[in-house]
């Protein structure tokens, strides 16, 4: 579920589409259930979605109140947080994040250093005792390390 929400939160056009469709659905529901025009339903949906609530149009039928409660909660707890998350994601820039290509290059360099150290060790020019602790035991698979690193990263 978190992945789906993050996927949507990263796409402003999808968020605006969901918001627009929910406004139209709310307007149609209000107009149908409360015997009002679609224009009045759209006015009610916009005022409710923006949490203004002027009170000039309110649902009075039980079905209208249920629909109003549903749409009110949907806009407040789903749509608005996705819009805010999208804005925050675009305002915050993490300068410490490496691109995929930079990560691959770093992994190639690490693998090359490990190969050089292994060669030196095999030639007797280096001992495990002289090896830096992080490289004392060569990693069995650079790809496995990269995969586990990607899996352990929090989804942004």
MARTORRO-608737 format. One line per field, with one value per residue: x, y, z of N, C-alpha, C, O in turn; residue in three letters. Coordinates in Angstrom, 2 decimals. Example, Ala and Ser with C-alpha at 12.3 -4.5 7.8 and 13.67 -1.06 7.14 Angstrom:
% residues 2
n_xx	13.19_12.85
n_yy	-5.69_-2.25
n_zz	7.80_7.08
ca_xx	12.30_13.67
ca_yy	-4.50_-1.06
ca_zz	7.80_7.14
c_xx	13.20_12.90
c_yy	-3.30_0.03
c_zz	7.80_7.87
o_xx	14.24_13.41
o_yy	-3.32_1.14
o_zz	8.46_8.04
r	Ala_Ser
% end
This chain:
% residues 156
n_xx	0.83_1.96_3.84_2.19_0.91_3.16_3.93_1.78_1.90_4.18_3.47_2.11_0.16_-1.42_-2.42_-3.89_-5.73_-7.09_-8.16_-9.79_-11.60_-12.77_-14.01_-15.92_-17.37_-18.28_-19.83_-21.78_-22.93_-23.94_-25.75_-27.54_-28.45_-29.46_-31.25_-30.47_-29.00_-26.35_-24.40_-24.75_-24.05_-21.37_-20.38_-20.86_-19.15_-16.60_-16.38_-16.54_-14.36_-12.23_-12.36_-13.78_-16.57_-19.10_-21.79_-24.05_-25.00_-25.93_-25.92_-29.02_-30.45_-30.33_-28.71_-27.31_-25.86_-24.20_-22.72_-21.56_-20.00_-18.24_-16.92_-15.86_-14.04_-12.39_-11.23_-9.88_-8.22_-6.93_-6.55_-5.62_-3.30_-1.70_-1.23_0.21_2.41_3.54_4.32_6.22_8.09_9.13_10.25_12.24_15.50_17.70_20.97_22.78_22.10_22.96_23.05_21.77_23.73_26.03_26.09_26.55_29.09_30.58_30.31_31.71_34.27_34.81_34.76_36.96_39.06_38.89_39.60_42.24_43.37_42.94_44.57_47.09_47.25_47.30_49.74_51.36_51.98_50.48_48.78_46.07_45.94_46.99_45.13_42.49_39.81_37.17_37.51_38.53_37.32_36.52_33.66_31.19_29.58_29.15_26.83_24.87_25.32_24.64_21.95_20.92_21.48_19.85_17.37_17.30_17.08_15.08_11.94_11.44
n_yy	-1.19_1.19_1.59_2.05_4.42_6.12_6.03_7.32_9.78_10.89_11.80_14.44_15.00_12.74_12.88_15.27_14.42_12.38_13.99_15.73_13.90_12.89_15.18_15.56_13.17_13.51_15.81_14.88_12.88_14.38_16.07_14.17_12.73_14.74_16.06_18.34_20.77_19.95_21.89_23.10_20.91_20.66_23.05_22.54_20.29_21.39_23.38_21.76_20.00_21.75_22.33_24.53_24.97_26.66_26.39_27.00_25.08_21.97_18.46_16.85_14.53_11.11_9.40_11.31_12.50_10.39_10.09_12.64_12.54_10.47_11.59_13.94_12.91_11.47_13.50_14.99_13.12_11.64_12.88_15.59_15.11_13.73_15.72_17.57_15.94_15.59_18.22_18.63_16.62_17.70_20.04_19.41_18.55_16.00_16.08_14.11_11.81_9.30_8.87_6.16_5.42_6.53_4.96_2.43_2.88_3.36_0.82_-0.70_0.37_-0.37_-3.13_-3.45_-2.55_-4.50_-6.74_-6.08_-6.08_-8.76_-9.99_-8.98_-10.17_-12.85_-12.92_-12.63_-10.11_-8.76_-9.10_-10.65_-9.49_-6.99_-5.87_-3.51_-3.35_-3.36_-4.61_-7.05_-9.51_-10.47_-9.46_-11.77_-11.29_-8.58_-7.72_-8.85_-7.42_-4.86_-5.27_-5.89_-3.51_-1.72_-2.79_-2.25_0.45_3.24_3.91_6.72
n_zz	0.00_0.80_-1.23_-3.42_-2.65_-2.53_-5.19_-6.41_-5.04_-6.10_-8.56_-9.82_-11.74_-11.73_-9.15_-9.33_-11.22_-9.79_-7.78_-9.30_-10.51_-8.18_-7.24_-9.25_-8.95_-6.33_-6.68_-8.49_-6.91_-4.74_-6.11_-7.17_-4.88_-3.24_-4.77_-6.31_-8.58_-10.94_-10.96_-8.44_-6.93_-7.66_-6.61_-3.86_-3.55_-4.10_-2.08_0.16_-0.24_-0.04_2.57_3.44_3.85_3.77_4.40_3.00_1.26_2.22_2.90_3.44_3.39_4.56_2.92_1.46_3.50_4.26_1.89_1.82_4.15_3.44_1.11_2.22_4.14_2.39_0.80_2.76_4.11_2.13_-0.52_-0.01_1.70_-0.22_-2.11_-0.56_0.14_-2.39_-2.99_-0.94_-1.59_-3.93_-3.06_-1.24_-1.65_-1.80_-1.56_-1.14_-2.38_-4.62_-8.14_-10.17_-12.00_-10.82_-8.50_-9.63_-10.71_-8.35_-7.18_-9.10_-8.75_-6.08_-6.35_-8.04_-6.38_-4.37_-5.89_-6.54_-3.97_-3.28_-5.21_-4.45_-1.95_-2.68_-3.94_-1.85_-0.98_0.75_3.81_5.58_8.05_7.60_6.04_5.49_7.90_6.82_4.43_5.03_4.67_1.59_-0.26_-1.31_-3.52_-5.49_-6.74_-5.10_-2.76_-3.65_-4.26_-1.71_-0.44_-1.87_-1.17_1.53_1.68_2.59_1.08_-0.83
ca_xx	0.00_2.85_4.43_1.16_0.75_4.35_3.86_0.81_2.36_5.25_2.93_1.13_-0.97_-2.27_-3.10_-4.91_-6.77_-7.88_-8.90_-10.84_-12.62_-13.50_-14.90_-17.05_-18.17_-18.95_-20.85_-22.87_-23.60_-24.71_-26.87_-28.49_-29.04_-30.12_-32.15_-29.95_-28.37_-24.95_-23.62_-24.79_-23.25_-19.96_-20.10_-20.78_-17.96_-15.41_-16.36_-16.27_-12.99_-11.29_-12.67_-14.33_-17.85_-19.91_-23.06_-25.18_-25.49_-25.55_-26.76_-30.05_-30.95_-29.35_-27.75_-26.48_-24.92_-23.19_-21.84_-20.80_-18.99_-17.21_-16.10_-15.11_-12.89_-11.50_-10.45_-9.00_-7.25_-6.24_-6.13_-4.80_-1.95_-0.91_-0.79_1.26_3.59_4.14_4.99_7.40_9.07_9.78_10.98_13.40_16.44_18.75_22.19_23.60_21.62_23.70_22.26_22.03_25.03_27.06_26.14_27.21_30.51_31.16_30.40_32.81_35.53_35.00_35.10_38.32_39.95_38.90_40.38_43.65_43.76_43.00_45.76_48.24_47.26_47.71_51.16_52.08_52.35_49.58_48.21_44.75_46.13_47.26_43.99_41.51_38.75_35.99_37.82_39.20_36.68_35.91_32.24_31.01_28.90_28.86_25.43_24.06_25.43_23.85_20.52_20.53_21.51_18.63_16.22_17.29_16.85_13.68_11.32_11.20
ca_yy	0.00_2.35_1.79_2.63_5.82_6.87_6.14_8.38_11.05_11.41_12.18_15.50_14.92_11.67_13.42_16.22_13.61_11.77_15.07_16.20_12.86_12.81_16.35_15.29_12.12_14.13_16.72_14.07_12.22_15.39_16.49_13.07_12.37_15.88_16.67_19.67_20.80_19.52_23.07_23.21_19.78_21.00_24.07_21.85_19.44_22.24_24.00_20.69_19.50_22.76_22.45_25.85_24.69_27.86_26.02_27.35_23.81_20.85_17.29_16.67_13.15_10.19_8.96_12.47_12.68_9.32_10.47_13.81_12.07_9.73_12.48_14.82_12.16_11.13_14.67_15.41_12.11_11.00_13.79_16.70_14.65_13.42_17.00_18.09_15.07_15.90_19.51_18.43_15.84_18.54_21.12_18.86_17.90_15.32_16.16_12.94_10.65_9.00_8.35_4.74_5.31_6.77_3.78_1.37_3.23_3.10_-0.63_-1.16_0.75_-1.22_-4.47_-3.37_-2.47_-5.82_-7.64_-5.74_-6.57_-10.22_-10.33_-8.72_-11.19_-14.11_-12.80_-12.51_-8.73_-8.20_-10.14_-10.30_-8.60_-5.64_-5.42_-2.71_-4.23_-3.46_-5.46_-8.25_-10.64_-9.94_-9.76_-12.83_-10.84_-7.15_-7.57_-9.17_-6.28_-3.76_-5.60_-5.76_-2.09_-1.12_-3.29_-1.68_1.89_3.64_4.41_8.15
ca_zz	0.00_0.87_-2.55_-4.28_-2.25_-2.93_-6.64_-6.71_-4.48_-6.95_-9.87_-9.55_-12.69_-11.25_-7.97_-9.80_-11.86_-8.72_-7.14_-10.22_-10.61_-6.91_-7.19_-10.14_-8.31_-5.18_-7.20_-9.03_-5.77_-4.01_-6.95_-7.28_-3.58_-2.62_-5.76_-6.64_-9.90_-10.92_-10.59_-6.98_-6.43_-7.85_-5.60_-2.57_-3.54_-4.00_-0.76_1.13_-0.45_0.44_4.01_3.74_4.48_3.98_5.01_2.14_0.74_3.09_2.67_4.47_3.36_5.15_1.90_1.16_4.62_4.16_0.78_2.27_5.11_2.69_0.29_3.11_4.66_1.27_0.43_3.86_4.52_1.01_-1.58_0.50_2.05_-1.41_-2.69_0.32_-0.02_-3.68_-2.86_-0.10_-2.35_-4.92_-2.39_-0.56_-2.56_-1.05_-2.35_-0.85_-3.14_-5.83_-9.25_-10.42_-12.68_-9.80_-7.64_-10.38_-10.79_-7.03_-7.01_-9.95_-8.11_-4.90_-6.84_-8.55_-5.21_-3.74_-6.75_-6.35_-2.65_-3.35_-5.99_-3.60_-0.91_-3.31_-4.25_-0.59_-0.74_1.75_4.65_6.10_9.20_7.11_5.25_6.24_8.44_5.96_3.30_5.52_4.01_0.36_-0.43_-2.30_-4.72_-5.51_-7.10_-3.91_-1.86_-4.22_-4.10_-0.31_-0.11_-2.42_-0.40_2.87_1.61_2.72_-0.15_-0.66
c_xx	0.87_3.47_3.44_0.99_1.95_4.38_2.94_1.32_3.46_4.75_1.78_-0.06_-1.94_-3.07_-4.22_-6.05_-7.69_-8.74_-10.07_-11.97_-13.43_-14.42_-16.14_-17.96_-18.94_-20.08_-22.05_-23.65_-24.49_-25.95_-27.94_-29.21_-29.84_-31.07_-31.76_-29.36_-26.91_-24.04_-23.59_-23.98_-21.76_-19.52_-19.94_-19.49_-16.69_-15.28_-16.03_-14.83_-11.96_-11.47_-13.15_-15.66_-18.68_-21.24_-24.27_-25.79_-24.99_-26.45_-27.77_-30.61_-29.90_-28.28_-26.80_-25.45_-23.83_-22.19_-20.97_-19.69_-17.87_-16.31_-15.29_-13.87_-11.90_-10.62_-9.45_-7.90_-6.51_-5.69_-5.21_-3.42_-1.09_-0.41_0.35_2.53_4.30_4.91_6.28_8.48_9.81_10.55_12.26_14.27_17.55_20.00_23.11_23.16_22.45_22.73_22.59_23.40_26.17_27.20_26.85_28.72_31.20_31.31_31.52_34.16_35.82_35.42_36.54_39.33_40.03_39.70_41.87_44.16_43.88_44.24_47.03_48.37_47.75_49.20_52.02_52.51_51.49_49.09_46.86_44.88_46.36_46.10_43.08_40.36_37.56_36.23_38.50_38.61_36.01_34.45_32.08_30.40_28.56_27.38_24.52_24.11_24.59_22.37_20.09_20.54_20.25_17.41_16.14_17.02_15.38_13.17_10.98_9.98
c_yy	1.26_2.65_2.45_4.11_6.66_7.04_7.29_9.73_11.68_11.91_13.16_15.40_13.82_12.14_14.38_15.50_12.97_12.83_15.53_15.18_12.74_14.01_16.10_14.22_12.67_15.04_15.94_13.39_13.21_15.80_15.41_12.82_13.51_16.62_18.12_19.61_20.34_20.68_23.28_22.09_20.06_22.07_23.42_21.03_20.28_22.86_22.96_20.19_20.47_23.06_23.84_25.71_25.93_27.55_26.37_26.12_22.71_19.67_17.13_15.25_12.24_9.73_10.10_12.71_11.62_9.67_11.66_13.44_11.34_10.69_13.44_14.14_11.82_12.32_15.06_14.40_11.42_12.05_14.89_16.22_14.28_14.69_17.57_17.26_15.37_17.21_19.35_17.67_16.70_19.70_20.63_18.13_17.30_15.27_14.97_11.70_10.50_8.52_6.87_4.55_5.55_5.57_2.63_1.63_2.98_1.60_-1.21_-0.84_-0.12_-2.62_-4.50_-3.34_-3.83_-6.81_-7.37_-6.25_-8.08_-10.68_-10.13_-9.77_-12.52_-14.09_-12.66_-11.10_-8.07_-9.36_-9.69_-9.34_-7.17_-5.04_-4.54_-3.60_-4.41_-4.41_-6.76_-9.50_-10.11_-10.35_-10.79_-12.32_-9.37_-6.92_-7.84_-8.02_-5.11_-4.02_-5.44_-4.30_-1.40_-1.54_-2.64_-0.19_2.20_4.19_5.87_8.58
c_zz	0.00_-0.49_-3.50_-3.95_-2.66_-4.45_-7.03_-6.24_-5.32_-8.30_-9.68_-10.50_-12.28_-10.03_-8.40_-10.52_-10.84_-8.04_-8.02_-10.35_-9.32_-6.74_-8.05_-9.54_-7.12_-5.62_-7.72_-7.91_-5.03_-4.81_-7.02_-5.96_-2.94_-3.57_-6.06_-8.04_-9.79_-10.53_-9.08_-6.33_-6.55_-6.85_-4.22_-2.47_-3.38_-2.62_0.32_1.00_0.08_1.93_4.39_4.45_4.79_4.66_4.16_1.49_1.66_2.77_3.81_4.49_4.00_4.14_1.53_2.26_4.60_3.05_1.17_3.24_4.38_1.92_1.14_3.66_3.55_0.91_1.52_4.14_3.38_0.04_-1.05_0.95_0.84_-2.08_-1.87_0.18_-1.33_-3.62_-2.06_-0.86_-3.37_-4.30_-1.73_-1.57_-1.73_-1.91_-2.10_-1.62_-4.41_-6.90_-9.41_-11.07_-11.69_-8.87_-8.35_-10.48_-9.45_-6.80_-7.87_-9.31_-6.89_-5.33_-7.35_-7.40_-4.52_-4.57_-6.60_-5.01_-2.64_-4.12_-5.16_-2.52_-1.48_-3.63_-3.00_-0.27_0.31_2.58_5.13_7.26_8.76_6.33_6.09_6.70_7.51_4.80_3.72_4.90_2.76_0.26_-1.52_-3.60_-4.61_-5.82_-5.90_-2.92_-2.36_-4.03_-2.66_0.11_-0.62_-1.60_0.97_2.87_1.81_1.40_0.08_-1.38
o_xx	0.58_3.61_3.81_0.94_1.78_4.82_3.28_1.20_3.66_5.55_0.64_-1.18_-3.15_-4.25_-5.34_-7.20_-8.91_-9.92_-11.19_-13.15_-14.64_-15.50_-17.26_-19.18_-20.11_-21.16_-23.20_-24.88_-25.65_-27.05_-29.13_-30.44_-30.78_-31.61_-32.61_-29.24_-26.32_-23.03_-22.55_-23.32_-20.99_-18.42_-18.98_-18.81_-15.81_-14.20_-15.30_-14.15_-10.92_-10.81_-12.95_-15.85_-18.95_-21.75_-25.40_-26.99_-23.79_-27.61_-27.42_-31.18_-28.71_-27.10_-25.61_-24.31_-22.67_-20.98_-19.78_-18.58_-16.69_-15.09_-14.13_-12.78_-10.69_-9.42_-8.31_-6.75_-5.55_-4.48_-4.13_-2.43_0.12_0.72_1.35_3.63_5.53_6.02_7.33_9.65_10.98_11.41_13.25_13.81_18.27_20.07_24.12_23.80_22.62_21.73_23.57_24.13_27.18_28.31_27.66_29.52_32.31_32.33_32.22_35.07_36.95_36.33_37.27_40.34_41.11_40.42_42.67_45.26_44.81_44.89_47.92_49.47_48.53_49.86_53.24_53.33_51.75_49.00_46.53_44.03_45.98_46.10_42.90_39.98_37.01_35.28_39.00_39.34_35.03_34.07_32.75_30.69_27.79_26.75_23.52_23.11_23.90_21.61_19.00_19.71_19.64_16.52_15.05_16.76_14.52_13.91_10.31_9.62
o_yy	2.24_3.81_3.32_4.95_7.80_8.08_8.12_10.72_12.90_12.39_12.78_15.69_13.96_11.84_14.30_15.92_12.99_12.59_15.68_15.53_12.53_13.89_16.38_14.33_12.34_15.04_16.28_13.32_12.91_15.87_15.72_12.71_13.27_17.67_19.02_18.53_20.33_20.49_23.58_22.29_19.73_22.00_23.71_21.07_19.92_22.86_23.26_19.99_20.06_23.94_24.29_26.26_26.21_28.37_26.08_26.10_22.54_19.84_17.27_14.82_12.56_9.67_9.87_13.09_11.91_9.57_11.68_13.96_11.57_10.62_13.73_14.71_11.87_12.17_15.42_14.78_10.68_12.09_15.10_16.87_14.50_14.73_18.02_17.82_15.40_17.31_19.87_18.03_16.45_20.29_21.36_17.22_18.02_14.51_14.83_10.66_11.46_7.86_6.38_3.62_4.84_5.21_1.93_0.70_2.45_1.15_-2.12_-1.67_-0.55_-3.21_-5.46_-4.05_-4.26_-7.65_-8.30_-6.80_-8.63_-11.64_-10.98_-10.22_-13.23_-15.13_-12.59_-10.90_-6.93_-10.49_-8.50_-8.47_-6.23_-3.86_-4.80_-4.52_-5.50_-4.96_-7.49_-10.46_-9.37_-11.46_-10.72_-12.85_-8.96_-6.04_-7.14_-7.68_-4.45_-3.11_-4.91_-3.88_-0.60_-0.72_-2.49_0.40_1.50_4.88_6.22_9.76
o_zz	-0.69_-0.87_-4.29_-4.84_-3.11_-4.95_-7.87_-6.96_-5.26_-9.11_-9.43_-10.10_-12.46_-9.90_-7.91_-10.43_-10.98_-7.77_-7.54_-10.30_-9.36_-6.16_-7.64_-9.62_-6.92_-5.02_-7.44_-7.95_-4.73_-4.27_-6.93_-5.92_-2.19_-3.23_-6.07_-8.63_-8.70_-9.85_-8.51_-5.32_-5.65_-6.30_-3.50_-1.45_-2.60_-2.04_1.27_2.01_0.60_2.48_5.52_5.54_5.95_5.42_4.55_1.21_1.86_2.41_4.98_5.49_3.99_4.47_1.32_1.98_4.90_3.23_0.86_3.16_4.66_2.04_0.82_3.64_3.77_0.72_1.22_4.37_3.63_-0.21_-1.60_0.60_0.86_-2.57_-2.43_0.12_-1.38_-4.14_-2.46_-0.79_-3.66_-4.95_-1.66_-2.27_-1.04_-2.88_-2.79_-1.53_-5.17_-6.61_-8.85_-10.73_-11.73_-8.48_-7.75_-10.34_-9.43_-6.27_-7.43_-9.31_-6.69_-4.75_-7.11_-7.44_-4.13_-4.02_-6.55_-4.92_-2.05_-3.72_-5.15_-2.20_-0.84_-3.60_-3.07_0.63_0.72_2.10_5.10_7.45_9.46_6.00_7.28_5.98_7.42_4.24_2.87_4.63_2.85_0.64_-2.55_-4.67_-3.75_-5.24_-5.70_-2.30_-1.58_-3.69_-2.39_0.93_0.10_-1.36_1.52_3.92_1.27_0.69_1.05_-1.35
r	Unk_Unk_Unk_Unk_Unk_Unk_Unk_Unk_Unk_Unk_Unk_Unk_Unk_Unk_Unk_Unk_Unk_Unk_Unk_Unk_Unk_Unk_Unk_Unk_Unk_Unk_Unk_Unk_Unk_Unk_Unk_Unk_Unk_Unk_Unk_Unk_Unk_Unk_Unk_Unk_Unk_Unk_Unk_Unk_Unk_Unk_Unk_Unk_Unk_Unk_Unk_Unk_Unk_Unk_Unk_Unk_Unk_Unk_Unk_Unk_Unk_Unk_Unk_Unk_Unk_Unk_Unk_Unk_Unk_Unk_Unk_Unk_Unk_Unk_Unk_Unk_Unk_Unk_Unk_Unk_Unk_Unk_Unk_Unk_Unk_Unk_Unk_Unk_Unk_Unk_Unk_Unk_Unk_Unk_Unk_Unk_Unk_Unk_Unk_Unk_Unk_Unk_Unk_Unk_Unk_Unk_Unk_Unk_Unk_Unk_Unk_Unk_Unk_Unk_Unk_Unk_Unk_Unk_Unk_Unk_Unk_Unk_Unk_Unk_Unk_Unk_Unk_Unk_Unk_Unk_Unk_Unk_Unk_Unk_Unk_Unk_Unk_Unk_Unk_Unk_Unk_Unk_Unk_Unk_Unk_Unk_Unk_Unk_Unk_Unk_Unk_Unk_Unk_Unk_Unk_Unk
% end
